[in-house]
Amino acid sequence: MHRELAGGEVLGFGGGAHVIANPGGNTMLGVFNADRQAAAGSFRRLAELDVSLVCVGHGDPLTGDASARLRAVPL
């Protein structure tokens, strides 16, 4: 079954995967974001999390110390 996920949902695998809405476009800041300001805000919120894995709808997942990798990106 395929369906669109909503922010705040907790999925029943991996100890509970939390869905986080990321408005503004891709997790990579660049020229293709629908709303650069919203994307930068979403990116900052993601970087505040203490996580080892980040899965995104577009692009490869971040593995290892995903939080540190997000924090290292200059905004």
Secondary structure, 3 states (H helix, E strand, C coil): CCCCCCCCCEECCCCCEECCCCCCCCCCCCCCCCCHHHHHHHHHHHHCCCCCCECCCCCCCECCCHHHHHHCCCC
